């Protein structure tokens, strides 16, 4: 089952974190700068670790050079499992 997360990214942050706004948008603060795809690679690595899946199961399908990104997750995880593994109860910007 494939699903897509919309994530707003803030590169060059003091630390790497993933959180959710009251509006439901997922926010990623990344240490890496937005140079040569470093922030994108860090985002994929962070999501893969949190979801316990291979980075190969994650693809940025929109926003390679933008702060708003859509990341496609392939594999057996349902949308509920994805949100649970990320530690979120509700996610309003989830695209299926």
C-alpha positions in Angstrom: 0.0 0.0 0.0 1.4 3.4 -0.9 0.6 6.7 0.8 1.9 10.2 0.7 2.8 12.6 3.5 2.9 16.4 3.0 5.8 17.8 5.1 7.0 21.4 5.6 10.7 21.4 5.9 13.0 23.9 7.8 16.6 23.2 6.8 19.6 24.4 8.8 17.8 24.1 12.1 19.6 23.7 15.4 18.4 20.1 15.7 16.5 17.4 13.7 12.9 17.0 14.8 9.6 16.0 13.4 6.4 17.5 14.9 2.8 18.4 13.9 1.1 21.8 14.0 -2.4 22.2 15.5 -3.6 22.5 11.9 -2.3 19.0 11.2 0.7 19.9 9.0 3.8 17.8 9.6 6.9 20.0 10.3 10.5 18.7 9.9 13.4 20.8 11.3 16.6 19.5 9.8 20.2 20.2 10.7 21.4 19.9 7.1 21.5 22.8 4.7 19.4 22.8 1.5 22.5 22.3 -0.6 23.1 19.4 -3.0 20.1 17.5 -1.7 21.5 17.2 1.8 18.3 18.3 3.6 16.2 15.9 1.4 18.5 13.0 2.2 18.3 13.8 5.9 14.5 13.9 5.7 14.4 10.5 4.0 16.8 9.1 6.6 14.7 10.5 9.5 11.4 9.1 8.1 13.0 5.7 7.4 14.3 5.4 10.9 11.0 6.5 12.5 9.0 4.2 10.3 11.4 1.2 10.6 11.5 0.9 6.8 14.2 1.1 4.2 15.0 4.6 2.7 14.4 2.9 -0.6 10.7 2.7 0.3 10.5 6.6 0.5 10.5 8.9 -2.5 10.1 12.7 -2.6 7.4 13.0 -5.3 6.9 16.8 -5.1 9.0 19.7 -3.7 12.6 18.6 -4.3 13.7 22.3 -4.2 10.8 23.5 -2.1 10.1 23.6 1.7 6.8 21.9 1.1 7.4 18.3 0.2 5.3 15.3 -0.6 6.9 12.0 0.4 5.6 8.7 -1.0 5.8 5.7 1.3 5.6 2.3 -0.3 5.3 -1.0 1.5 2.8 -2.7 3.8 2.2 0.2 6.2 -1.4 1.6 6.4 -1.9 5.3 6.9 -2.9 4.6 10.5 0.4 2.6 11.1 2.4 5.4 9.5 0.9 8.0 11.8 1.2 5.8 14.8 4.9 5.1 14.1 5.5 8.9 13.7 3.7 9.4 17.0 0.7 11.4 15.7 -2.9 10.5 16.5 -4.4 12.7 13.8 -3.0 13.9 10.5 -5.1 16.2 8.3 -2.6 16.7 5.5 -2.4 13.0 4.7 -2.9 12.2 1.0 -3.9 8.7 -0.1 
